[in-house]
Amino acid sequence: IHFNSAPVEVLGEDGKVYLVPCTHEMDDTGYTCKKCHTQFDARVGESAYYQTLTKAFDAARGSTVTLLRDVTLTGNCSSDTYSATLDLNGKTVSSERFYIHVGGGNKPGTLTVKDSGTGGGTQALNVKFWVASNGTLAVDDSYTGEISRVELQAGGALERFGGEIGELVLSNAAAG
């Protein structure tokens, strides 16, 4: 049996102790489970928790990925097969060399960035968004902060941007 995080012990009706997957209930930090004490970067939907943003994006499949804490990427994230939403939830994403890849799958894909956090939406995103030829990075009105870098490949799109972009790179498909 593979568990997404530490299993918890449950006493069965037969008096035996069983290991079951934790149903995760966050403590006051908002990213640490009260039961199994696992820390999470993000959740997909309302109850699927992931220890890294990369794993959350892999599981998103058209759903909303909600940040639970400020995240420093430890691997590339990809929203290429399905459209998805990244809800910053008042938090931020940063990276020195990893990026968030948008589009590039078999069908066009859109990554919508929004912020449902209270008083948020102005924090900087120090991360590169790499938008493939059939991808769209759509920035909702709820986020008005600065995205440090967006690389648009020929055919890629940036929609509804109201904040700032530190560096915008327009790539020609033929020239790379």
C-alpha positions in Angstrom: 0.0 0.0 0.0 1.3 3.5 -0.9 0.3 6.4 1.2 0.4 10.0 0.0 1.6 10.9 3.6 2.0 9.1 6.9 -0.8 6.7 7.7 -2.6 7.0 11.0 -3.6 4.2 13.3 -7.3 3.5 13.7 -8.9 1.1 16.2 -11.3 -1.1 14.4 -14.6 -2.4 15.7 -12.9 -5.8 16.1 -10.5 -4.3 18.6 -7.5 -4.5 16.1 -5.4 -1.5 15.1 -5.3 -0.7 11.4 -3.1 1.7 9.4 -5.3 3.8 7.1 -4.6 6.8 4.9 -4.9 10.0 6.9 -8.0 12.1 6.0 -5.9 15.3 6.7 -7.2 18.0 8.8 -5.1 21.2 8.8 -4.0 22.9 12.0 -3.7 26.6 12.5 -0.8 26.9 10.1 -3.1 25.9 7.3 -0.5 23.5 5.8 0.3 21.0 8.5 -2.0 18.0 9.3 -3.2 17.8 12.9 -3.3 14.0 12.7 -0.2 12.8 10.8 1.8 16.1 11.0 2.7 16.0 7.3 3.3 19.4 5.8 1.8 20.3 2.4 2.4 23.0 -0.2 -0.9 22.8 -2.0 -4.3 21.1 -2.4 -6.3 20.2 -5.4 -10.1 20.7 -4.9 -11.1 20.8 -1.3 -9.5 17.7 0.2 -6.6 16.3 -1.9 -3.3 17.5 -0.3 0.1 17.4 -1.9 3.6 17.9 -0.4 4.9 19.7 -3.5 3.4 22.1 -6.0 4.7 19.9 -8.8 2.7 16.9 -7.6 -0.4 19.0 -7.1 -0.1 20.2 -10.8 0.4 16.6 -11.9 -2.9 15.7 -10.2 -4.9 18.8 -11.1 -6.4 17.6 -14.4 -8.6 20.7 -14.9 -9.1 21.5 -11.2 -7.9 24.3 -9.0 -4.5 24.1 -7.3 -4.6 26.1 -4.1 -1.4 27.2 -2.3 -1.3 26.5 1.4 1.9 28.3 2.1 4.7 30.2 0.3 6.4 27.7 -2.0 9.9 27.6 -3.4 9.9 25.2 -6.4 12.0 22.1 -6.1 11.0 20.9 -9.6 9.3 22.1 -12.8 5.5 22.3 -12.7 3.4 21.5 -15.8 -0.1 22.4 -16.8 0.1 21.0 -20.3 -2.5 18.3 -20.7 -5.4 20.0 -19.0 -6.4 23.6 -18.3 -6.1 24.4 -14.6 -6.3 27.3 -12.1 -3.6 28.3 -9.7 -5.2 30.0 -6.7 -2.4 31.8 -4.8 -4.6 32.1 -1.7 -2.5 35.1 -0.5 0.7 33.1 -0.9 3.5 33.2 -3.4 5.7 31.0 -5.6 9.4 31.5 -6.1 12.2 29.6 -7.9 15.8 30.1 -8.9 15.8 27.7 -11.9 12.5 25.8 -12.1 9.5 27.1 -13.9 5.8 26.6 -14.5 5.1 25.2 -17.9 1.7 26.1 -19.6 0.4 24.3 -22.7 2.3 22.0 -25.0 0.0 19.0 -24.7 -2.2 17.5 -27.4 -4.8 20.2 -27.0 -4.7 23.9 -26.1 -4.4 24.6 -22.4 -4.9 27.6 -20.2 -3.5 28.2 -16.7 -5.5 30.9 -14.9 -3.7 32.6 -12.0 -5.9 34.1 -9.3 -5.8 35.1 -5.7 -8.7 34.4 -3.3 -6.7 35.3 -0.2 -7.9 38.1 2.0 -5.9 41.3 1.2 -3.7 39.5 -1.2 -3.1 39.7 -4.9 -0.2 42.1 -4.8 2.6 39.7 -3.7 5.4 39.1 -6.3 5.7 35.8 -8.1 9.4 35.3 -8.5 9.0 32.4 -10.9 9.1 31.9 -14.7 6.0 30.9 -16.6 7.0 29.2 -19.9 4.0 29.3 -22.2 4.1 26.8 -25.1 2.6 27.5 -28.6 -0.8 26.2 -27.7 -0.8 27.5 -24.1 -2.4 30.6 -22.5 -1.5 32.2 -19.2 -4.6 34.0 -18.0 -4.2 36.4 -15.1 -7.4 37.1 -13.2 -8.2 40.6 -11.9 -7.7 39.3 -8.3 -3.9 39.2 -8.9 -2.2 42.5 -9.6 1.3 41.7 -8.4 4.5 41.3 -10.4 5.4 38.1 -12.2 9.1 38.1 -12.6 9.3 36.4 -16.0 7.0 35.1 -18.7 8.4 33.4 -21.8 5.9 33.2 -24.7 6.7 30.8 -27.4 5.3 31.6 -30.9 1.5 31.0 -30.7 1.5 31.2 -26.8 -0.8 33.8 -25.2 -1.0 36.1 -22.2 -4.5 37.3 -21.3 -6.0 39.9 -19.0 -2.8 41.1 -17.4 -3.3 43.9 -15.0 -0.1 43.7 -12.8 3.5 43.9 -13.9 5.9 41.6 -15.7 9.5 41.9 -14.8 10.8 40.3 -18.0 8.7 39.3 -21.0 10.4 37.1 -23.5 8.8 36.5 -27.0 10.4 33.5 -28.6 10.2 32.8 -32.3 9.6 29.1 -33.0 12.0 29.0 -35.9 14.8 30.8 -34.1 14.2 29.3 -30.7 
